[in-house]
Amino acid sequence: MSALSLMQYFYIWPNVAGGLGEHTVLDPSVHRPIVTRLHYEVEGWFGDVIVTTFPCFLVTEETQRALQKMGFSGATFADAEVTISEDCQEDQPGLELPPFVWLKANGKAGRDDFGIAADYRLVISKRVLDLLESLGIPFAVIEPYDG
């Protein structure tokens, strides 16, 4: 067996640090709405380098650079508007968010480094998991993916 076929994959439920903001543009007529413009409104952020709100994922620019340096498959990046809600400003005064970018996972789950499973959950490779853990995903939930 090749090393590739032994690669481990994992479901990841990133921390939901917020929701879709009013400037988001999406097509709700399909399941897993197609988002063409992402506005992420942060309700509370506690340090995770990958965050989500259905159906989108965001990573910090630092994470984007680390992924690009490592080389990966199954995702592209795009700009996103990221704002902090009024409630969050009251709950976490002085919160300094790192810059975030939109991670658009489009790979095949269990084959690419990033993929979307049939149930719309994000699946990542072990090497991406290791990288994310090294950068900080304290509130993400990880489970083995067996394809």
NUMINU-746561 format. One line per 3 residues: number of its first residue (from 1); their letters; for each residue x negated, y, z of C-alpha. Coordinates in pm, 1 decimal. Layout:
BEGIN
NUM	a	X Y Z ~ ...
! end
This chain:
BEGIN
1	msa	0.0 0.0 0.0 ~ -121.0 347.2 -74.5 ~ -157.4 607.6 198.7
4	lsl	119.1 807.2 30.4 ~ 377.0 535.0 77.7 ~ 286.8 523.6 446.7
7	mqy	346.7 895.9 492.5 ~ 588.6 963.8 775.4 ~ 880.3 1202.9 740.5
10	fyi	1093.0 1377.5 999.2 ~ 1422.8 1556.5 1028.6 ~ 1370.5 1900.6 1175.7
13	wpn	1643.9 2114.8 1325.0 ~ 1474.9 2452.3 1352.6 ~ 1588.3 2694.7 1619.5
16	vag	1895.6 2894.8 1518.3 ~ 1762.9 3239.5 1604.0 ~ 2044.1 3424.5 1432.1
19	glg	2289.3 3417.4 1147.3 ~ 2364.3 3547.6 801.5 ~ 2372.7 3926.2 799.6
22	eht	2619.0 4145.4 614.1 ~ 2381.2 4200.8 319.5 ~ 2362.0 3828.4 237.8
25	vld	2493.6 3738.0 -107.8 ~ 2620.1 3381.7 -146.7 ~ 2852.3 3160.5 -347.5
28	psv	3082.1 2985.9 -95.6 ~ 3264.3 2786.0 -364.0 ~ 3012.9 2500.3 -343.0
31	hrp	2920.5 2296.2 -38.9 ~ 2584.8 2406.0 78.1 ~ 2660.2 2759.3 -35.1
34	ivt	2417.1 2901.4 -288.0 ~ 2247.1 3205.0 -138.3 ~ 2100.7 3454.9 -383.3
37	rlh	2011.1 3726.9 -131.8 ~ 1926.7 3651.0 228.7 ~ 1981.6 3887.2 518.7
40	yev	1898.7 3714.7 848.2 ~ 2020.6 3886.6 1163.0 ~ 1823.6 3774.9 1466.5
43	egw	2032.2 3717.2 1781.1 ~ 1742.4 3592.6 1993.9 ~ 1389.9 3479.0 1906.7
46	fgd	1163.1 3282.5 2137.9 ~ 855.4 3218.2 1926.3 ~ 944.5 2946.1 1674.5
49	viv	760.9 2987.8 1341.9 ~ 1052.3 2829.2 1152.8 ~ 1414.4 2931.3 1213.7
52	ttf	1744.4 2857.3 1043.9 ~ 2103.6 2943.3 985.3 ~ 2300.0 2720.6 748.9
55	pcf	2204.8 2687.4 466.5 ~ 1874.9 2882.2 491.5 ~ 1534.1 2848.0 653.9
58	lvt	1277.0 3115.5 730.7 ~ 913.1 3089.4 831.9 ~ 669.3 3349.4 955.3
61	eet	427.2 3495.8 701.0 ~ 146.5 3332.1 902.3 ~ 314.6 2994.3 845.0
64	qra	358.3 3070.6 474.4 ~ -16.0 3145.3 444.8 ~ -109.7 2827.7 635.2
67	lqk	117.9 2617.6 411.3 ~ -24.2 2775.1 96.7 ~ -378.8 2711.8 220.2
70	mgf	-294.5 2347.3 294.1 ~ -104.5 2294.2 -29.9 ~ 248.2 2154.0 -13.1
73	sga	536.9 2037.4 -228.5 ~ 912.0 2081.7 -228.8 ~ 960.4 2449.1 -143.1
76	tfa	916.7 2802.5 -266.9 ~ 915.9 3134.0 -84.5 ~ 1125.5 3446.1 -135.2
79	dae	1173.6 3777.2 38.3 ~ 1443.1 3808.6 301.3 ~ 1582.6 4103.3 490.8
82	vti	1540.8 4036.5 862.9 ~ 1705.3 4259.6 1122.3 ~ 1760.3 4239.6 1496.8
85	sed	2120.3 4250.7 1624.4 ~ 2227.1 4509.8 1880.5 ~ 2291.7 4232.2 2133.7
88	cqe	1940.6 4099.6 2082.0 ~ 1794.8 4449.1 2126.6 ~ 1974.9 4466.4 2462.8
91	dqp	1886.0 4108.1 2566.2 ~ 1524.2 4122.7 2449.9 ~ 1425.5 4491.7 2462.0
94	gle	1099.5 4560.5 2283.8 ~ 1112.5 4232.4 2089.9 ~ 849.4 4243.1 1816.0
97	lpp	933.4 4001.6 1537.7 ~ 657.4 3877.3 1311.8 ~ 732.9 3917.7 941.0
100	fvw	947.0 3629.9 812.6 ~ 992.5 3494.0 460.6 ~ 1265.1 3275.5 316.6
103	lka	1159.3 2912.1 277.6 ~ 1363.0 2760.2 -6.1 ~ 1338.4 2382.7 31.3
106	ngk	1407.6 2212.7 -300.9 ~ 1210.6 1888.8 -282.8 ~ 1314.3 1527.8 -247.4
109	agr	1351.5 1412.1 115.3 ~ 1098.6 1141.6 196.3 ~ 880.4 1223.8 -103.5
112	ddf	791.8 1593.0 -92.5 ~ 658.5 1789.4 204.2 ~ 995.6 1968.5 220.0
115	gia	1324.7 1812.5 114.6 ~ 1694.4 1833.1 184.8 ~ 1858.2 1504.6 287.9
118	ady	2198.8 1394.8 159.3 ~ 2355.0 1536.6 477.6 ~ 2189.0 1876.9 408.3
121	rlv	1935.7 1844.1 688.3 ~ 1576.1 1954.1 634.3 ~ 1319.2 1674.1 607.1
124	isk	947.2 1746.9 639.4 ~ 630.3 1541.7 606.9 ~ 409.0 1455.5 902.5
127	rvl	137.5 1694.4 783.0 ~ 385.7 1983.9 769.4 ~ 517.9 1884.8 1112.8
130	dll	162.2 1885.4 1250.3 ~ 103.4 2232.0 1104.5 ~ 431.8 2371.6 1240.8
133	esl	363.0 2223.2 1584.2 ~ 16.4 2381.1 1586.0 ~ 171.4 2722.7 1510.2
136	gip	460.9 2686.8 1753.1 ~ 808.1 2530.3 1726.8 ~ 905.6 2503.2 2095.5
139	fav	1280.4 2496.8 2029.0 ~ 1292.4 2278.9 1717.5 ~ 1439.7 1928.9 1743.4
142	iep	1243.6 1657.4 1561.3 ~ 1363.3 1305.2 1476.4 ~ 1213.6 1032.6 1256.1
145	ydg	1352.4 1019.1 901.9 ~ 1375.3 670.1 757.9 ~ 1519.9 765.7 421.2
! end
